[in-house]
Amino acid sequence: MCGIIGYTGPGHALPILMEGLAKLEYRGYDSAGVAVVDGDLTVVKRAGKLEMLRVALDLGGQLGGSTGLGHTRWATHGEPTDGNAHPHVDPSGDIAIIHNGIIENHAELKAALVAEGSRFSSETDTEVVVHLIAAERRNGAPDLATAVRETLGRIKGAFAIAVVDRREPGTIVAARRETPLILGRCDGATLLSSDVAGLIAHTRDMEALLDGQVATLTPGGLEVTDLDGRPAQGHRFTVDWDIASAEKHGFEHFMLKEIHEQPLAVRETLMGRVDATGRVILDELRCDDEELRFVDKVYIVACGTSYHAGMVAKYAIEHWAGIGVEVEIASEFRYRDPILTPHTLVVAISQSGETIDTLAATSHARAQSARVITVTNVVGSSLARDADGVVYTRAGPEVAVASTKAFTTQIIALDVLALYLAQCRRKLFPDECRDHLARMEALPDLMRTVFAQEHALADLAPLFARASYVMFFGRHVGLPIALEGALKLKEISYLHAEGFPAGEMKHGPIALIGNGGPVVALATHGHVREKVLSNIQEVKARGAVVLAVATESDTDIKELADHVVYVPEVHELLYPVLTVVPLQLLAYHVAVALGRDVDQPRNLAKTVTVE
């Protein structure tokens, strides 16, 4: 998730670009850059926070052009370096591009371009696109807009791009597929941005490009077409939010925004997971399939929410790949002398890739000659650099301390890893792996249906806010979600909440149940559903008020539970991606009802870098 800003008009572009980038830095903080057209095309870009770009611009003198592009990067392909920062320029130095999204077929396109003599200066998927646009211009495309439209027919994936060509001063060409791009006009200028936050200081009347549309921006106007060049129109709307709300897309808190971003984050995490032959692929792998084929033990090491994602992964890896899995709290792993060999695989999960306990666990694993694969959200992080393989979650920046979209994308990335291991070990046929991936690709749309029940969950918030204790329970894949639901509630509401295996209720926890005390039960369809229903009856008999998370077709559960929230029916191993959503929403609304600081709860930090 990167930040995009563009300006063409009567004034100097650079101050407007830098102001917009400051508003968009929450979308990407690995690097930043600008391209300004003033007769020549000048590009300045730096790795690091936006301040690094400001320093570089101050040292180099102000750029005076009236057309330009700006970008803050959140890395997906290539580490955060000056060379990988946007904008990217074609070899002639005529054309510059900025991009948000993922070009799924960039590897095959790059191979063809290299065979034709092209030379690349970055590791990014974006640079492929500017090479293609330049080739279209050389091959006779009459203008930049035509070259862009021709290029878009060759690329796969989700993207928002903006392009300038020094031979067409005053013109920006932009396009989108699935990834947002917003346009606006004011005072004889035309602007674009990856979201409303970049434009709201200049205009409240905006136009969102629709899928497959191309826009040509000039100081005096805005032209939108489809990919065939036929006139088109985006979605026009007026914004009545303030700037602070705009950064949150109108949501009251970043956490709520990030909960609602989960369908997009899951979709992007699944992009490009199958190659041209139909095989499952990882982002980066520095060991061969034969080494993974003979793995005889998997340890998953993680902390907090990532630990719960690892618990979900245990079921998938054991079921699909047929390998025994142990899930370990990272801070405890190296202190108990785990048995590690060259045939052991350690899977380290960390949203930031910098969690100190997880880094220490992987260091211990490598010292014992075990293989390490990391699941992380940050390209170039310490875990990513040191691992034998990486699966990136591609969730984009997560601002709220309480993790939501990082969790669901970790589950998806781990499921991809489970399929990859099954493929290496020849436990699943290629078509079986593809079938499972197809089921996962349906999850984003199914997640959106759960949001329709948010009002009902908000109505339950006062019941939970009054409670002195809240219990969550589940079985099988429901257990990690019970633990995660309890963690979310305690993190941001400060209520005492605990998650338990449902079968353990009789062994002590049921003593905590009192009249009217709320209990949350994970009771979706699956081979343990009947057992969970019995556990619901046990706590109901002792006066509990039960909220059940159940499968849509389950009408019988209404006879047992006081309240029910439904999720669509999916493969049993995929339920966690859906069932955690209502628990996230419940925790959020309880915290709001209690007046808590939702995005920055007391005593907690986003990244734990000390033991």
C-alpha positions as CSV (number, residue, x, y, z in Angstrom):
1,M,0.0,0.0,0.0
2,C,1.9,3.1,-1.3
3,G,1.0,6.8,-1.4
4,I,0.6,8.5,-4.8
5,I,0.3,12.2,-5.5
6,G,0.3,14.1,-8.8
7,Y,-0.1,17.8,-9.8
8,T,-0.3,19.7,-13.1
9,G,-1.3,23.3,-13.1
10,P,-0.1,27.0,-13.0
11,G,1.9,26.8,-9.8
12,H,5.1,25.0,-8.7
13,A,4.4,21.3,-8.3
14,L,7.0,20.5,-5.7
15,P,5.4,22.2,-2.6
16,I,2.1,20.5,-3.4
17,L,3.7,17.1,-3.9
18,M,5.6,17.3,-0.6
19,E,2.5,18.5,1.3
20,G,0.5,15.5,-0.2
21,L,3.2,13.0,0.6
22,A,3.2,14.2,4.2
23,K,-0.5,13.4,4.4
24,L,0.1,10.0,2.7
25,E,3.2,8.9,4.6
26,Y,1.1,6.5,6.8
27,R,0.5,4.5,3.6
28,G,4.2,4.0,2.9
29,Y,7.3,4.9,5.0
30,D,10.1,2.8,3.4
31,S,11.1,5.5,0.9
32,A,9.8,8.5,-0.9
33,G,10.5,10.3,-4.2
34,V,9.3,12.9,-6.7
35,A,9.6,13.5,-10.4
36,V,9.1,17.0,-11.8
37,V,8.9,18.1,-15.5
38,D,10.4,21.4,-16.3
39,G,11.7,21.0,-19.8
40,D,13.8,18.1,-18.5
41,L,12.6,15.3,-16.2
42,T,14.2,15.5,-12.8
43,V,13.8,12.6,-10.3
44,V,14.9,12.7,-6.6
45,K,14.2,9.8,-4.3
46,R,15.5,8.4,-1.0
47,A,15.1,5.4,1.2
48,G,13.7,6.0,4.7
49,K,11.2,8.5,6.0
50,L,9.9,11.5,4.1
51,E,12.4,13.6,5.9
52,M,15.3,12.0,4.0
53,L,13.7,13.2,0.8
54,R,13.3,16.7,2.2
55,V,17.0,16.8,3.0
56,A,18.0,15.6,-0.4
57,L,15.8,18.3,-2.1
58,D,17.2,21.0,0.1
59,L,20.7,20.0,-0.7
60,G,20.0,19.9,-4.4
61,G,18.0,23.1,-4.7
62,Q,14.2,23.5,-5.3
63,L,12.7,22.1,-8.5
64,G,10.6,24.7,-10.4
65,G,8.4,22.6,-12.7
66,S,4.6,22.9,-12.7
67,T,3.9,19.2,-13.4
68,G,5.1,16.4,-11.1
69,L,4.5,13.1,-9.3
70,G,5.3,12.0,-5.7
71,H,5.3,8.6,-4.0
72,T,5.8,7.1,-0.6
73,R,6.6,3.4,-0.8
74,W,5.6,0.5,1.2
75,A,7.9,-2.2,-0.2
76,T,6.5,-5.4,-1.8
77,H,9.2,-6.2,-4.4
78,G,12.8,-5.3,-3.6
79,E,14.2,-4.0,-0.3
80,P,13.7,-0.3,0.8
81,T,16.7,1.3,-1.0
82,D,17.2,4.5,-3.1
83,G,17.3,2.4,-6.2
84,N,14.0,0.7,-5.5
85,A,12.2,3.9,-4.5
86,H,9.7,5.4,-6.9
87,P,9.5,7.2,-9.3
88,H,11.1,4.8,-11.8
89,V,12.4,6.1,-15.1
90,D,12.9,4.4,-18.5
91,P,16.5,4.1,-19.8
92,S,16.1,7.2,-22.1
93,G,15.2,9.3,-19.1
94,D,12.0,10.6,-20.8
95,I,9.3,8.8,-18.9
96,A,8.7,8.4,-15.1
97,I,6.1,6.3,-13.3
98,I,4.8,5.8,-9.8
99,H,2.8,2.7,-8.8
100,N,0.7,1.3,-6.0
101,G,-0.1,-2.4,-6.3
102,I,1.4,-5.6,-7.5
103,I,2.2,-6.6,-11.1
104,E,1.7,-10.3,-11.0
105,N,3.4,-11.2,-14.3
106,H,6.3,-8.9,-13.9
107,A,8.9,-11.7,-13.9
108,E,7.9,-13.1,-17.3
109,L,7.5,-9.5,-18.8
110,K,11.0,-8.6,-17.4
111,A,12.5,-11.8,-18.9
112,A,11.2,-10.9,-22.3
113,L,12.4,-7.3,-22.0
114,V,15.9,-8.4,-20.9
115,A,16.0,-10.8,-23.9
116,E,15.3,-7.8,-26.1
117,G,18.2,-5.8,-24.6
118,S,16.6,-3.9,-21.8
119,R,18.6,-3.2,-18.6
120,F,17.0,-2.7,-15.2
121,S,18.2,-0.6,-12.3
122,S,15.9,-1.9,-9.6
123,E,14.4,-5.0,-8.1
124,T,10.8,-3.7,-8.4
125,D,7.9,-5.0,-10.4
126,T,7.1,-1.3,-11.3
127,E,10.1,-0.7,-13.5
128,V,8.8,-3.3,-15.9
129,V,5.8,-1.1,-16.6
130,V,7.8,2.0,-17.5
131,H,10.0,0.0,-19.9
132,L,6.9,-1.3,-21.6
133,I,5.4,2.2,-22.0
134,A,8.7,3.5,-23.4
135,A,8.7,0.6,-25.9
136,E,5.2,1.5,-27.0
137,R,6.4,5.1,-27.6
138,R,9.4,3.9,-29.7
139,N,7.0,1.6,-31.6
140,G,4.9,4.5,-32.8
141,A,2.3,5.2,-30.1
142,P,1.3,8.8,-30.9
143,D,1.1,10.0,-27.3
144,L,1.6,8.9,-23.7
145,A,-2.0,8.0,-23.1
146,T,-2.1,5.6,-26.0
147,A,1.2,4.0,-24.9
148,V,-0.2,3.5,-21.4
149,R,-3.4,2.0,-22.7
150,E,-1.5,-0.4,-24.9
151,T,0.8,-1.4,-22.0
152,L,-2.1,-2.1,-19.6
153,G,-3.3,-4.8,-21.9
154,R,-0.1,-6.8,-21.2
155,I,0.0,-6.6,-17.4
156,K,-1.8,-8.6,-14.8
157,G,-2.5,-7.7,-11.2
158,A,-3.9,-4.8,-9.2
159,F,-2.4,-1.4,-9.8
160,A,-2.8,2.4,-9.7
161,I,-0.2,4.2,-11.8
162,A,0.7,7.7,-12.8
163,V,3.1,8.6,-15.6
164,V,4.7,11.7,-17.0
165,D,6.8,12.2,-20.2
166,R,9.1,15.2,-20.6
167,R,8.0,15.4,-24.2
168,E,4.4,16.1,-23.1
169,P,4.9,18.8,-20.5
170,G,1.8,19.6,-18.5
171,T,0.4,16.1,-18.9
172,I,-0.1,13.2,-16.4
173,V,-1.6,9.9,-17.5
174,A,-3.1,7.7,-14.8
175,A,-4.8,4.4,-14.7
176,R,-6.2,1.9,-12.2
177,R,-7.3,-1.7,-11.8
178,E,-8.7,-2.6,-8.4
179,T,-6.4,-0.3,-6.5
180,P,-7.9,3.1,-5.7
181,L,-6.9,6.3,-7.5
182,I,-8.7,9.7,-6.9
183,L,-8.8,12.8,-9.1
184,G,-9.6,16.4,-8.3
185,R,-9.5,19.9,-9.8
186,C,-9.1,23.4,-8.3
187,D,-7.8,26.8,-9.3
188,G,-6.8,25.8,-12.9
189,A,-4.9,22.7,-11.7
190,T,-5.6,19.0,-11.8
191,L,-4.5,16.6,-9.1
192,L,-4.5,12.9,-8.4
193,S,-3.9,10.8,-5.2
194,S,-4.1,7.3,-4.0
195,D,-6.7,8.4,-1.5
196,V,-8.7,11.4,-0.3
197,A,-6.1,12.5,2.2
198,G,-3.8,13.7,-0.5
199,L,-6.4,16.0,-2.1
200,I,-8.6,17.3,0.6
201,A,-6.5,20.3,1.3
202,H,-7.2,21.5,-2.3
203,T,-10.7,20.3,-3.2
204,R,-13.7,18.4,-1.8
205,D,-15.2,17.6,-5.2
206,M,-13.4,14.4,-6.4
207,E,-13.7,11.7,-9.0
208,A,-12.6,8.1,-8.4
209,L,-11.3,6.2,-11.4
210,L,-13.1,2.9,-12.0
211,D,-11.5,-0.4,-12.9
212,G,-9.9,-0.3,-16.4
213,Q,-10.1,3.5,-16.8
214,V,-7.3,5.8,-18.0
215,A,-7.2,9.5,-17.1
216,T,-5.3,12.2,-18.9
217,L,-4.7,15.2,-16.6
218,T,-3.7,18.7,-17.9
219,P,-3.9,22.1,-16.2
220,G,-7.0,22.9,-18.0
221,G,-8.9,19.7,-17.8
222,L,-9.4,16.0,-17.2
223,E,-10.2,13.3,-19.7
224,V,-11.2,9.8,-18.7
225,T,-11.4,6.9,-21.2
226,D,-11.7,3.1,-21.1
227,L,-8.8,0.9,-22.3
228,D,-10.0,1.2,-25.9
229,G,-9.9,5.0,-25.7
230,R,-13.7,5.5,-25.6
231,P,-14.9,8.4,-23.4
232,A,-15.8,7.3,-19.8
233,Q,-16.5,8.8,-16.4
234,G,-15.4,7.8,-12.9
235,H,-17.4,8.0,-9.8
236,R,-17.9,11.6,-8.7
237,F,-18.4,12.4,-5.1
238,T,-18.0,15.2,-2.5
239,V,-16.0,14.8,0.7
240,D,-17.3,16.3,3.9
241,W,-14.6,14.9,6.2
242,D,-11.8,16.9,7.8
243,I,-8.1,16.1,7.0
244,A,-7.7,13.9,10.0
245,S,-10.7,11.8,9.1
246,A,-9.5,11.6,5.5
247,E,-6.4,9.8,6.5
248,K,-8.7,7.2,8.1
249,H,-11.0,7.1,5.0
250,G,-13.8,8.6,7.2
251,F,-13.6,5.9,9.9
252,E,-13.4,7.1,13.5
253,H,-10.3,5.1,14.2
254,F,-7.4,3.5,12.3
255,M,-8.3,0.1,13.9
256,L,-11.8,0.2,12.4
257,K,-10.4,1.3,9.0
258,E,-7.9,-1.6,9.1
259,I,-10.6,-4.1,10.0
260,H,-12.5,-3.0,6.9
261,E,-9.3,-3.2,4.8
262,Q,-8.9,-6.9,5.5
263,P,-10.6,-8.1,2.3
264,L,-8.3,-6.1,0.1
265,A,-5.2,-7.1,2.2
266,V,-6.2,-10.8,1.9
267,R,-6.6,-10.5,-1.8
268,E,-3.3,-8.8,-2.3
269,T,-1.5,-11.5,-0.1
270,L,-2.9,-14.1,-2.4
271,M,-1.8,-12.4,-5.6
272,G,0.8,-14.2,-7.8
273,R,0.9,-17.4,-5.7
274,V,0.8,-19.6,-8.8
275,D,3.3,-19.6,-11.6
276,A,2.8,-20.3,-15.3
277,T,2.9,-24.1,-14.7
278,G,0.3,-23.9,-12.0
279,R,2.7,-24.5,-9.1
280,V,2.4,-22.7,-5.8
281,I,5.2,-20.1,-5.3
282,L,6.6,-18.2,-2.4
283,D,7.9,-14.6,-2.5
284,E,11.5,-15.5,-1.9
285,L,13.1,-18.9,-1.3
286,R,16.8,-19.4,-0.8
287,C,16.7,-23.2,-0.5
288,D,15.5,-25.7,-3.0
289,D,12.3,-27.8,-2.9
290,E,14.3,-31.0,-2.2
291,E,15.4,-29.6,1.1
292,L,11.9,-28.9,2.1
293,R,10.7,-32.2,0.8
294,F,12.6,-34.0,3.6
295,V,11.6,-31.7,6.4
296,D,10.4,-34.0,9.3
297,K,9.4,-31.4,11.9
298,V,8.1,-27.8,11.9
299,Y,8.4,-25.4,14.7
300,I,6.3,-22.2,14.5
301,V,7.7,-19.4,16.7
302,A,5.8,-16.1,17.2
303,C,4.4,-13.7,19.9
304,G,1.0,-12.4,20.7
305,T,-1.4,-12.2,17.8
306,S,1.2,-13.8,15.5
307,Y,1.3,-16.8,17.8
308,H,-2.4,-17.3,17.4
309,A,-2.0,-17.2,13.6
310,G,0.7,-19.9,14.0
311,M,-1.8,-22.0,16.0
312,V,-4.2,-21.8,13.0
313,A,-1.3,-22.8,10.7
314,K,-0.5,-25.9,12.7
315,Y,-3.8,-27.4,11.5
316,A,-3.2,-26.6,7.9
317,I,0.4,-27.8,7.7
318,E,-0.4,-31.1,9.5
319,H,-3.5,-31.7,7.4
320,W,-2.2,-30.7,4.0
321,A,1.6,-31.4,4.2
322,G,1.5,-34.2,6.7
323,I,4.3,-32.9,9.0
324,G,4.2,-32.7,12.7
325,V,4.0,-29.1,14.0
326,E,4.7,-27.5,17.3
327,V,3.8,-23.8,18.0
328,E,6.1,-22.0,20.4
329,I,6.0,-18.7,22.2
330,A,9.2,-17.2,20.7
331,S,10.4,-15.8,24.0
332,E,10.5,-19.3,25.5
333,F,11.8,-21.2,22.5
334,R,15.5,-21.1,22.9
335,Y,15.4,-21.6,26.7
336,R,14.1,-25.2,26.6
337,D,16.6,-26.9,24.3
338,P,14.4,-27.7,21.4
339,I,15.5,-30.6,19.2
340,L,16.6,-29.0,15.9
341,T,18.3,-30.7,13.0
342,P,19.0,-29.8,9.3
343,H,15.6,-31.5,8.6
344,T,13.8,-29.1,10.9
345,L,11.9,-26.1,9.5
346,V,11.3,-23.1,11.8
347,V,8.6,-20.8,10.7
348,A,8.9,-17.3,12.3
349,I,6.0,-15.0,12.2
350,S,6.3,-11.2,12.9
351,Q,4.3,-8.4,11.5
352,S,7.2,-6.0,11.6
353,G,10.0,-8.5,11.1
354,E,11.8,-6.9,14.0
355,T,10.3,-8.6,17.0
356,I,13.3,-9.2,19.3
357,D,12.1,-12.5,20.8
358,T,11.3,-13.9,17.4
359,L,14.7,-12.8,16.0
360,A,16.5,-14.5,18.9
361,A,14.5,-17.7,18.3
362,T,15.5,-17.8,14.6
363,S,19.1,-17.1,15.5
364,H,19.1,-20.1,17.8
365,A,17.5,-22.2,15.1
366,R,20.1,-21.2,12.5
367,A,22.9,-22.0,14.9
368,Q,21.4,-25.5,15.1
369,S,21.4,-25.8,11.2
370,A,17.6,-25.7,11.0
371,R,16.0,-24.0,8.0
372,V,14.0,-20.8,8.7
373,I,11.1,-19.4,6.7
374,T,9.7,-16.0,7.8
375,V,6.1,-14.7,7.4
376,T,6.3,-10.9,7.7
377,N,4.7,-7.7,6.5
378,V,7.9,-5.7,5.9
379,V,10.3,-6.2,3.0
380,G,13.9,-5.9,4.0
381,S,13.2,-6.4,7.7
382,S,15.7,-8.3,9.9
383,L,13.7,-11.5,9.8
384,A,13.3,-11.3,6.0
385,R,16.9,-10.7,5.4
386,D,18.1,-13.6,7.5
387,A,15.6,-16.3,6.6
388,D,16.0,-19.1,4.0
389,G,12.6,-18.1,2.6
390,V,10.0,-15.3,3.0
391,V,6.2,-15.2,2.6
392,Y,5.1,-11.6,2.6
393,T,1.7,-10.7,4.0
394,R,1.2,-7.5,1.9
395,A,-1.2,-6.1,4.4
396,G,0.1,-2.5,4.0
397,P,0.9,-0.3,6.9
398,E,-1.1,-1.1,10.1
399,V,-1.3,2.0,12.3
400,A,-3.4,0.8,15.2
401,V,-1.5,-1.0,17.9
402,A,-4.0,-3.8,18.1
403,S,-3.4,-6.0,15.0
404,T,-6.2,-7.0,12.8
405,K,-5.4,-7.1,9.1
406,A,-1.9,-8.4,9.9
407,F,-3.5,-11.4,11.6
408,T,-5.8,-12.4,8.8
409,T,-3.1,-12.0,6.2
410,Q,-0.7,-14.0,8.3
411,I,-3.2,-16.9,8.3
412,I,-3.5,-16.6,4.5
413,A,0.3,-16.5,4.0
414,L,0.7,-19.5,6.3
415,D,-1.9,-21.4,4.4
416,V,0.0,-20.7,1.2
417,L,3.2,-22.0,2.9
418,A,1.2,-25.1,4.0
419,L,0.2,-25.8,0.4
420,Y,3.8,-25.2,-0.8
421,L,5.1,-27.7,1.7
422,A,2.4,-30.2,0.6
423,Q,3.5,-29.6,-3.0
424,C,7.2,-30.2,-2.1
425,R,6.4,-33.3,-0.2
426,R,4.0,-34.5,-2.9
427,K,1.1,-34.8,-0.5
428,L,-1.3,-32.9,-2.8
429,F,-1.6,-32.9,-6.5
430,P,-1.2,-29.5,-8.3
431,D,-4.9,-29.3,-9.1
432,E,-5.7,-29.9,-5.4
433,C,-3.4,-27.0,-4.4
434,R,-5.1,-24.8,-7.0
435,D,-8.5,-25.8,-5.7
436,H,-7.5,-24.7,-2.2
437,L,-6.1,-21.5,-3.4
438,A,-9.4,-20.8,-5.3
439,R,-11.3,-21.3,-2.1
440,M,-9.0,-18.8,-0.4
441,E,-9.4,-16.3,-3.2
442,A,-13.2,-16.3,-2.5
443,L,-12.6,-15.2,1.1
444,P,-12.4,-11.4,0.5
445,D,-15.9,-11.2,-0.8
446,L,-17.1,-13.5,2.0
447,M,-15.4,-11.3,4.6
448,R,-17.4,-8.3,3.3
449,T,-20.7,-10.1,4.1
450,V,-19.7,-10.2,7.8
451,F,-19.4,-6.4,7.9
452,A,-23.2,-6.3,7.4
453,Q,-23.6,-7.5,11.0
454,E,-21.5,-4.7,12.5
455,H,-24.5,-2.8,13.8
456,A,-25.8,-5.9,15.7
457,L,-22.4,-6.3,17.3
458,A,-22.3,-2.6,18.2
459,D,-25.7,-3.1,19.9
460,L,-24.1,-5.9,22.1
461,A,-21.2,-3.7,23.2
462,P,-23.0,-2.4,26.3
463,L,-23.6,-5.9,27.6
464,F,-19.9,-6.7,27.3
465,A,-18.8,-3.3,28.6
466,R,-20.6,-3.9,31.9
467,A,-19.0,-7.3,32.4
468,S,-16.2,-7.9,34.9
469,Y,-15.1,-11.0,33.0
470,V,-15.6,-12.4,29.4
471,M,-14.9,-15.9,28.4
472,F,-14.2,-17.1,24.8
473,F,-14.0,-20.8,23.8
474,G,-13.6,-22.9,20.8
475,R,-12.3,-26.2,19.5
476,H,-9.9,-27.1,16.6
477,V,-9.4,-23.9,14.5
478,G,-11.9,-22.2,16.7
479,L,-9.5,-22.3,19.7
480,P,-6.9,-19.9,18.3
481,I,-9.7,-17.5,17.3
482,A,-11.1,-17.7,20.8
483,L,-7.7,-16.8,22.1
484,E,-7.3,-14.0,19.6
485,G,-10.8,-12.6,20.4
486,A,-10.0,-12.5,24.1
487,L,-6.7,-10.8,23.4
488,K,-8.3,-8.1,21.2
489,L,-10.9,-7.4,23.9
490,K,-8.4,-7.1,26.7
491,E,-5.9,-5.1,24.6
492,I,-8.2,-2.2,23.8
493,S,-11.1,-2.3,26.4
494,Y,-8.9,-3.3,29.4
495,L,-11.6,-5.9,30.4
496,H,-10.6,-9.2,31.9
497,A,-11.0,-11.7,29.0
498,E,-9.7,-15.2,28.5
499,G,-9.9,-17.8,25.8
500,F,-10.1,-21.6,26.5
501,P,-10.3,-24.9,24.6
502,A,-14.0,-25.7,24.9
503,G,-13.2,-29.2,26.1
504,E,-11.3,-27.8,29.1
505,M,-14.4,-26.0,30.5
506,K,-15.2,-28.8,32.9
507,H,-11.6,-28.8,34.2
508,G,-11.7,-25.5,36.0
509,P,-12.8,-22.5,33.8
510,I,-16.5,-23.2,34.2
511,A,-16.2,-22.1,37.8
512,L,-15.8,-18.6,36.5
513,I,-19.3,-18.5,34.9
514,G,-21.8,-16.4,36.8
515,N,-25.4,-15.3,36.1
516,G,-25.4,-12.9,33.1
517,G,-21.7,-13.2,32.4
518,P,-21.1,-13.1,28.6
519,V,-19.5,-16.0,26.9
520,V,-18.4,-16.1,23.2
521,A,-18.5,-19.5,21.5
522,L,-16.9,-20.4,18.2
523,A,-19.4,-22.9,16.7
524,T,-19.1,-23.0,13.0
525,H,-19.7,-26.2,10.9
526,G,-17.0,-28.9,11.2
527,H,-16.2,-32.2,12.8
528,V,-16.2,-30.7,16.3
529,R,-19.5,-28.6,16.0
530,E,-21.6,-31.0,18.1
531,K,-19.0,-30.9,20.9
532,V,-19.1,-27.1,21.0
533,L,-22.9,-27.1,21.1
534,S,-22.6,-29.3,24.3
535,N,-20.2,-26.8,25.8
536,I,-22.7,-24.0,25.1
537,Q,-25.4,-25.9,26.9
538,E,-23.0,-26.4,29.9
539,V,-22.4,-22.6,30.3
540,K,-26.0,-21.7,29.6
541,A,-27.1,-24.0,32.4
542,R,-24.9,-21.9,34.7
543,G,-26.4,-18.6,33.8
544,A,-24.1,-17.4,31.0
545,V,-25.3,-15.1,28.2
546,V,-23.9,-16.7,25.0
547,L,-22.9,-15.0,21.8
548,A,-22.2,-17.7,19.2
549,V,-20.3,-17.3,15.9
550,A,-21.9,-19.8,13.6
551,T,-22.3,-20.8,9.9
552,E,-25.0,-19.1,7.9
553,S,-27.1,-22.3,7.4
554,D,-27.1,-23.2,11.1
555,T,-30.6,-22.2,12.3
556,D,-30.6,-24.7,15.2
557,I,-28.0,-22.8,17.2
558,K,-30.6,-20.0,17.8
559,E,-32.2,-22.4,20.2
560,L,-29.1,-22.6,22.3
561,A,-27.4,-19.2,22.1
562,D,-28.8,-15.8,23.2
563,H,-27.2,-14.0,20.3
564,V,-25.7,-15.3,17.0
565,V,-23.5,-13.8,14.4
566,Y,-23.1,-15.7,11.1
567,V,-20.3,-16.2,8.7
568,P,-20.5,-17.9,5.3
569,E,-19.8,-21.6,4.9
570,V,-16.2,-22.4,3.8
571,H,-13.7,-25.2,4.1
572,E,-13.2,-26.0,7.8
573,L,-9.5,-24.8,7.8
574,L,-10.5,-21.4,6.3
575,Y,-13.1,-20.4,9.0
576,P,-10.6,-18.4,11.1
577,V,-10.2,-15.7,8.5
578,L,-14.0,-15.1,8.7
579,T,-14.8,-15.8,12.4
580,V,-12.2,-13.4,13.7
581,V,-13.8,-10.5,12.0
582,P,-16.9,-10.3,14.3
583,L,-14.7,-10.6,17.3
584,Q,-12.5,-7.7,16.1
585,L,-15.6,-5.6,15.6
586,L,-17.0,-6.6,19.0
587,A,-13.8,-5.6,20.8
588,Y,-13.7,-2.3,18.9
589,H,-17.2,-1.3,19.8
590,V,-16.8,-2.4,23.4
591,A,-13.7,-0.2,23.7
592,V,-15.5,2.7,22.1
593,A,-18.4,2.3,24.5
594,L,-15.9,2.4,27.4
595,G,-14.2,5.5,26.0
596,R,-10.8,3.8,25.5
597,D,-8.0,5.0,23.3
598,V,-8.6,2.4,20.6
599,D,-5.6,3.0,18.4
600,Q,-3.0,3.5,21.1
601,P,-4.1,1.4,24.2
602,R,-2.2,2.0,27.4
603,N,1.1,0.2,28.0
604,L,1.3,-1.3,24.5
605,A,3.6,-0.7,21.5
606,K,3.2,-1.7,17.9
607,T,6.6,-3.4,17.6
608,V,8.4,-5.1,20.5
609,T,12.1,-4.6,20.0
610,V,13.3,-5.3,23.6
611,E,13.1,-8.4,25.7
